[in-house]
């Protein structure tokens, strides 16, 4: 299993994503098509549904909190990058 955190204690998500076969396949030609985006959305939903069946309600709530915080981080990071471009 890949570790979630690097040696400095930072979330290791960039390395985990870069090593993911789905990501590699999508990015192979450097273009993200509508079909690839749709297929990845379906794969994501399937993975989350699988987790839902495997976990208790308490675990589901913890997973939802983590996914939500990652979504917030992703959104504000991109907003921050866009505001830097506008300077």
C-alpha positions as CSV (number, residue, x, y, z in Angstrom):
1,X,0.0,0.0,0.0
2,X,1.2,3.5,-0.8
3,X,1.6,5.8,2.2
4,X,-0.8,8.7,2.5
5,X,1.9,11.0,3.9
6,X,5.5,11.7,2.8
7,X,8.5,12.0,5.1
8,X,7.7,15.6,6.0
9,X,4.1,14.6,7.0
10,X,2.5,16.2,3.9
11,X,-0.3,14.5,2.1
12,X,1.2,12.3,-0.7
13,X,-1.7,12.7,-3.1
14,X,0.3,13.9,-6.1
15,X,2.5,10.8,-6.1
16,X,-0.5,8.5,-5.5
17,X,-2.4,10.1,-8.4
18,X,0.6,10.1,-10.7
19,X,1.1,6.3,-10.1
20,X,-2.6,5.5,-10.6
21,X,-3.2,3.4,-13.8
22,X,-6.4,5.4,-14.6
23,X,-4.5,8.7,-14.5
24,X,-1.6,7.3,-16.5
25,X,-4.0,6.1,-19.2
26,X,-6.0,9.3,-19.4
27,X,-2.8,11.5,-19.5
28,X,-0.9,9.3,-21.9
29,X,-1.6,11.5,-24.9
30,X,-1.8,14.7,-22.9
31,X,-5.4,15.3,-23.7
32,X,-8.4,14.7,-21.5
33,X,-11.5,13.8,-23.6
34,X,-15.1,14.2,-22.6
35,X,-15.3,10.3,-22.6
36,X,-12.3,10.0,-20.4
37,X,-13.8,12.5,-18.0
38,X,-17.1,10.7,-18.0
39,X,-15.5,7.3,-17.5
40,X,-13.4,8.6,-14.6
41,X,-16.4,10.2,-12.9
42,X,-18.2,6.8,-13.2
43,X,-15.1,5.0,-11.8
44,X,-15.0,7.4,-8.9
45,X,-18.7,6.9,-8.1
46,X,-18.2,3.2,-8.2
47,X,-15.3,3.3,-5.8
48,X,-17.2,5.5,-3.4
49,X,-20.3,3.2,-3.6
50,X,-18.0,0.2,-2.8
51,X,-16.6,2.0,0.2
52,X,-20.2,2.8,1.4
53,X,-21.1,-0.9,1.4
54,X,-17.9,-1.9,3.3
55,X,-18.0,0.8,6.0
56,X,-20.1,1.5,9.1
57,X,-22.0,4.7,9.3
58,X,-19.3,6.2,11.5
59,X,-16.6,5.2,8.9
60,X,-18.8,6.6,6.1
61,X,-19.0,9.9,7.9
62,X,-15.2,10.1,8.4
63,X,-14.7,9.3,4.7
64,X,-17.2,11.9,3.7
65,X,-15.5,14.5,5.9
66,X,-12.1,13.6,4.3
67,X,-13.5,13.8,0.7
68,X,-15.2,17.1,1.5
69,X,-12.0,18.6,2.9
70,X,-10.0,17.4,-0.1
71,X,-12.7,18.9,-2.4
72,X,-12.4,22.2,-0.5
73,X,-8.6,22.2,-0.7
74,X,-8.8,21.4,-4.5
75,X,-11.3,24.3,-5.1
76,X,-9.4,26.9,-3.0
77,X,-6.1,25.9,-4.4
78,X,-7.3,26.4,-8.0
79,X,-9.0,29.7,-7.0
80,X,-5.6,30.8,-5.4
81,X,-3.8,29.9,-8.6
82,X,-6.3,31.8,-10.7
83,X,-6.1,34.9,-8.5
84,X,-2.3,34.8,-8.8
85,X,-2.7,34.8,-12.6
86,X,-4.8,37.9,-12.4
87,X,-2.2,39.9,-10.5
